[in-house]
Amino acid sequence: MTGDRDGQAAGKANHAGQSRGRDSRHAQVLAGRWAWALFARSAGVSAVPDIPVTLVLLAIPVTLALASVIAAGPGWDAARLRPASVLRTE
């Protein structure tokens, strides 16, 4: 029974550590954004990212289609090979 209680205590301690880590990550993100805004103002650039969402959303299917087209040739060649005959010649 004592081993079970030790495991419960360790689990609670682990959970408490995770929530503190999550809080520190939020603080790190906020500190990073603040530091970037400070640097951007001093450099004379916009602190807010200007990313065209439609372009990003269009790039995803285009990239997947291009990857499929590029992989089609080697995939077609590999599908037509007879593994036993290829391995026998090596």
C-alpha positions as CSV (number, residue, x, y, z in Angstrom):
1,M,0.0,0.0,0.0
2,T,2.8,2.5,0.7
3,G,4.1,2.1,-2.8
4,D,0.8,3.1,-4.2
5,R,0.7,6.2,-2.1
6,D,4.2,7.1,-3.2
7,G,3.1,6.8,-6.8
8,Q,0.1,9.0,-6.2
9,A,2.4,11.6,-4.6
10,A,4.8,11.5,-7.5
11,G,2.0,11.8,-10.0
12,K,0.6,14.9,-8.2
13,A,4.1,16.4,-8.0
14,N,4.6,15.8,-11.7
15,H,1.3,17.4,-12.5
16,A,2.1,20.4,-10.4
17,G,5.5,20.7,-12.2
18,Q,3.8,20.5,-15.6
19,S,1.4,23.3,-14.8
20,R,4.2,25.5,-13.5
21,G,6.1,24.8,-16.7
22,R,3.1,25.8,-18.8
23,D,2.9,29.1,-16.9
24,S,6.5,29.8,-17.5
25,R,6.1,29.1,-21.2
26,H,3.4,31.7,-21.4
27,A,5.7,34.2,-19.6
28,Q,8.4,33.3,-22.1
29,V,6.2,33.9,-25.0
30,L,5.0,37.2,-23.7
31,A,8.6,38.2,-22.9
32,G,9.6,37.3,-26.5
33,R,6.8,39.2,-28.0
34,W,7.7,42.3,-25.9
35,A,11.4,42.0,-26.8
36,W,10.5,41.7,-30.5
37,A,8.2,44.7,-30.3
38,L,10.9,46.7,-28.7
39,F,13.5,45.7,-31.3
40,A,11.1,46.2,-34.2
41,R,10.3,49.8,-33.0
42,S,14.0,50.6,-32.7
43,A,14.7,49.1,-36.2
44,G,11.7,51.0,-37.8
45,V,9.8,47.9,-38.9
46,S,6.4,46.6,-38.1
47,A,6.1,44.5,-34.9
48,V,3.0,42.8,-36.2
49,P,3.6,40.0,-38.8
50,D,1.9,40.7,-42.1
51,I,1.3,37.1,-43.4
52,P,-1.3,36.7,-46.2
53,V,-3.4,33.9,-44.9
54,T,-4.8,33.0,-48.3
55,L,-1.3,32.5,-49.7
56,V,-0.4,30.2,-46.9
57,L,-3.6,28.2,-47.2
58,L,-3.0,27.9,-51.0
59,A,0.6,26.8,-50.5
60,I,-0.4,23.7,-48.5
61,P,-2.4,21.9,-51.3
62,V,0.0,23.1,-54.0
63,T,2.9,21.6,-52.0
64,L,1.1,18.3,-51.5
65,A,0.3,18.1,-55.2
66,L,3.8,18.9,-56.2
67,A,5.2,16.3,-53.8
68,S,2.8,13.7,-55.2
69,V,3.9,14.5,-58.8
70,I,7.6,14.3,-57.9
71,A,7.1,11.0,-56.1
72,A,5.0,9.4,-58.9
73,G,7.9,8.5,-61.2
74,P,10.1,6.7,-58.6
75,G,7.0,5.1,-57.2
76,W,5.8,3.8,-60.6
77,D,9.3,2.4,-61.3
78,A,9.4,0.7,-57.8
79,A,6.0,-0.8,-58.3
80,R,7.0,-2.5,-61.6
81,L,10.2,-4.1,-60.2
82,R,10.3,-7.8,-59.3
83,P,12.1,-7.8,-55.9
84,A,13.4,-11.4,-56.3
85,S,15.1,-10.8,-59.6
86,V,16.6,-7.5,-58.5
87,L,18.0,-9.0,-55.3
88,R,19.3,-12.0,-57.2
89,T,21.4,-9.8,-59.5
90,E,23.0,-8.0,-56.6
